[in-house]
Amino acid sequence: MYKRQGLSVCEKYLSAIVSEFRADQAHKTISDKIAEMARERADYLVIVNQLGLLVDLKQEVQIVREVFSLLNILFAPESICYRQYRKDIENQRFYFNDRVFDAEKDESRSFSLEIFYQGELTGIFELAGVKFPEYIESYKRLGRIISQICSLAIANARKYEIMEEQKEQLALSNRSKDKFFSILAHDLRSPFNALLGLTEILSENLESYTTEELQIFIKSLNKSTINLNRLLENLLEWSKINRGIMEFHQEKLPLKTIIHHAI
């Protein structure tokens, strides 16, 4: 009887120890989880504050530099590389602090952030030699948030770059147009002045001129009209060339004669 009572007391004692151990383990697990959540929350705040700066940047290289700084703060890697992916220009590589990326990296201490916009790969951030590899999974979760925000910023920067190029092309086109109209007005002035002068003389003193003199005036009028018509035809051909609707036919031309008529 006393033996059974002693065993019962031992069982209760052992059960209490096991329960206390399990409670301590559960408490430790919960504490670790809370600490991890707090750590990730702090990282999220850093990400949000830092990436908020990307909205105002208009060049991809500026965005890359800001992200480099953020990745260095969060993950403390030994090296960071950004690989650019574009179809319109030659792709480039950027390195954090001009430190060349280690190709033979330790996979357990390395990971990549792929940047996609509308299903198309626009770039990859590659990190090697992170300081605390035990948090690599947490790093990857943070990396996904960085990738999403970064993709929008880079896409906007590229759109802005295209808009600036189009704006510059439009400005260049306007300058060319203004220059062309200035030249055109100057070239039209000479034949029109000749026409106006001759017609004015004939209208005021027509009866005082002989037939031979009138023939000279008419020939001058005809020559001025031919020159004006030739200029208008050249203008029409230039317009067709710019619109891409003129066919090219190569032929030899008497350059000396053309220059003589132009002068």
C-alpha positions in Angstrom: 0.0 0.0 0.0 2.8 2.4 1.0 4.7 1.3 -2.1 1.7 2.2 -4.4 1.4 5.6 -2.6 5.1 6.3 -3.1 4.8 5.5 -6.8 1.8 7.7 -7.2 3.7 10.6 -5.6 6.7 10.0 -8.0 4.4 9.9 -11.0 2.8 13.2 -9.9 6.2 14.8 -9.3 7.5 13.7 -12.7 4.3 14.8 -14.4 4.7 18.2 -12.8 8.3 18.5 -14.0 7.3 17.4 -17.6 4.4 19.9 -17.6 6.7 22.7 -16.3 9.3 21.8 -19.0 6.7 21.8 -21.7 5.3 25.1 -20.5 8.8 26.6 -20.5 9.4 25.3 -24.1 6.1 26.7 -25.2 6.8 30.0 -23.5 10.3 30.1 -25.2 8.7 29.3 -28.6 6.2 32.0 -28.2 8.8 34.5 -27.0 11.0 33.6 -30.0 8.1 34.0 -32.4 7.2 37.3 -30.9 10.8 38.5 -31.1 11.0 37.4 -34.7 7.7 39.2 -35.5 9.0 42.3 -33.8 12.2 42.1 -35.7 10.4 41.6 -39.0 8.0 44.5 -38.1 11.1 46.8 -37.6 12.5 45.6 -40.9 9.2 46.4 -42.6 9.2 49.9 -41.2 12.7 50.4 -42.5 11.6 49.1 -45.9 8.6 51.3 -46.1 10.5 54.5 -45.0 13.4 53.8 -47.4 11.4 52.7 -50.4 9.2 55.8 -50.0 12.1 57.7 -51.5 11.9 55.7 -54.7 8.7 57.4 -55.8 10.5 60.7 -56.5 13.4 59.2 -58.4 13.3 59.4 -62.2 16.5 57.5 -63.2 16.9 53.7 -62.8 20.5 54.1 -61.6 19.3 56.3 -58.8 16.7 53.7 -57.7 19.3 51.0 -57.8 21.6 52.9 -55.5 18.8 53.5 -53.0 17.9 49.8 -53.0 21.6 48.9 -52.6 21.7 51.0 -49.4 18.5 49.4 -48.1 19.7 45.9 -48.8 23.0 46.7 -47.2 21.2 47.9 -44.0 18.9 45.0 -43.8 21.1 42.0 -44.8 24.7 43.3 -44.5 25.9 41.2 -47.5 29.5 41.1 -48.6 28.5 42.1 -52.2 25.5 43.1 -54.1 25.0 43.1 -57.9 22.1 44.4 -60.0 21.6 42.9 -63.4 19.5 45.1 -65.7 17.2 43.5 -68.3 15.9 45.6 -71.1 15.0 45.1 -74.8 15.6 48.6 -76.0 19.2 49.1 -74.9 22.3 47.1 -74.0 21.9 45.6 -70.5 24.2 46.8 -67.7 25.5 45.5 -64.4 25.8 47.6 -61.2 27.8 46.8 -58.1 27.4 48.1 -54.6 30.4 50.2 -53.6 32.0 49.1 -56.9 32.7 45.7 -55.3 32.7 43.0 -57.9 30.1 40.3 -57.3 31.5 36.9 -56.2 30.5 34.3 -58.9 31.5 31.4 -56.6 29.2 32.4 -53.8 28.1 30.3 -50.9 24.5 29.4 -51.6 23.6 29.1 -48.0 24.5 32.8 -47.5 23.2 34.1 -50.8 19.8 34.8 -52.5 18.4 36.8 -55.3 15.5 39.3 -55.7 13.9 39.1 -59.1 12.1 42.2 -60.3 9.1 41.6 -62.5 6.7 44.1 -64.0 3.6 42.9 -65.7 5.0 39.4 -66.0 8.3 40.6 -67.6 11.7 40.4 -65.9 13.2 43.9 -65.6 16.2 43.1 -63.3 17.7 41.0 -60.6 19.4 42.0 -57.3 21.9 39.3 -56.3 23.2 39.2 -52.7 26.2 37.2 -51.6 27.7 36.6 -48.1 24.8 37.8 -45.9 26.0 38.3 -42.3 23.3 36.2 -40.6 22.4 33.2 -42.8 20.2 31.7 -40.1 17.6 34.4 -41.1 17.8 33.7 -44.8 14.1 32.7 -45.0 13.0 35.9 -43.3 15.3 37.8 -45.7 13.5 36.2 -48.7 10.1 37.3 -47.3 11.3 40.8 -46.9 12.9 40.6 -50.4 9.5 39.9 -52.0 8.1 43.1 -50.6 11.2 45.0 -51.8 10.8 43.4 -55.3 7.2 44.5 -55.7 7.8 48.1 -54.8 11.1 48.3 -56.7 9.4 46.9 -59.9 6.9 49.8 -59.9 9.7 52.4 -59.3 11.9 51.0 -62.1 9.0 50.7 -64.5 8.1 54.4 -63.8 11.7 55.5 -64.3 11.9 53.7 -67.7 8.6 55.3 -68.8 9.9 58.7 -67.7 13.1 58.1 -69.7 11.1 57.2 -72.8 8.9 60.3 -72.3 12.0 62.5 -72.0 13.5 61.0 -75.2 10.2 61.6 -77.0 10.1 65.1 -75.7 13.7 65.8 -76.9 12.8 64.3 -80.3 9.7 66.5 -80.5 11.8 69.6 -79.6 14.4 68.7 -82.2 11.6 68.2 -84.8 10.1 71.6 -84.0 13.5 73.2 -84.3 14.1 71.5 -87.7 10.6 72.6 -88.8 11.2 76.2 -87.8 14.5 76.2 -89.6 12.9 74.7 -92.7 10.1 77.2 -92.8 12.6 80.0 -92.4 14.6 78.7 -95.4 11.5 78.1 -97.4 10.2 81.6 -96.8 13.6 83.0 -97.9 13.6 80.9 -101.1 10.1 81.8 -102.0 10.7 85.5 -101.5 13.0 85.9 -104.6 10.7 84.4 -107.3 7.7 86.1 -105.8 9.5 89.5 -105.7 10.3 89.1 -109.3 6.7 88.3 -110.2 5.4 91.1 -108.1 7.9 93.6 -109.6 7.2 92.6 -113.3 3.5 92.5 -112.9 3.5 95.9 -111.2 5.5 97.5 -114.0 3.3 96.0 -116.7 0.1 97.0 -114.9 1.2 100.6 -114.6 2.9 101.2 -118.0 1.7 98.4 -120.3 0.9 100.7 -123.3 4.3 102.4 -123.2 6.2 99.2 -124.0 7.0 97.8 -127.4 6.2 94.2 -128.4 9.9 93.2 -128.0 10.0 94.7 -124.5 6.8 92.9 -123.5 8.3 89.6 -124.8 11.3 90.2 -122.5 9.0 90.8 -119.5 6.9 87.7 -120.3 10.1 85.5 -120.6 11.2 86.8 -117.2 7.8 86.1 -115.7 7.9 82.6 -117.2 11.4 82.0 -115.8 10.3 83.1 -112.3 7.2 81.0 -112.5 9.3 77.9 -113.5 11.7 78.5 -110.6 8.8 78.8 -108.2 7.1 75.7 -109.6 10.4 73.8 -109.2 10.7 74.9 -105.6 7.2 73.8 -104.8 7.9 70.4 -106.5 11.0 70.0 -104.4 8.9 70.9 -101.3 6.4 68.2 -102.2 9.1 65.6 -102.7 10.7 66.5 -99.4 7.3 66.0 -97.7 7.0 62.6 -99.4 10.5 61.6 -98.2 9.7 62.5 -94.6 6.4 60.5 -94.8 8.2 57.5 -96.3 6.0 57.3 -99.4 8.6 58.2 -102.0 10.4 55.5 -104.0 14.2 55.9 -104.5 15.5 55.8 -108.0 19.3 56.3 -108.3 20.5 58.3 -111.3 23.4 60.6 -112.4 22.7 64.3 -112.4 24.6 67.3 -113.9 25.6 68.9 -110.7 27.1 71.9 -112.4 23.9 72.7 -114.2 21.8 72.2 -111.1 24.0 74.6 -109.1 23.9 77.2 -111.9 20.1 77.1 -112.0 19.9 77.3 -108.2 22.1 80.4 -108.1 
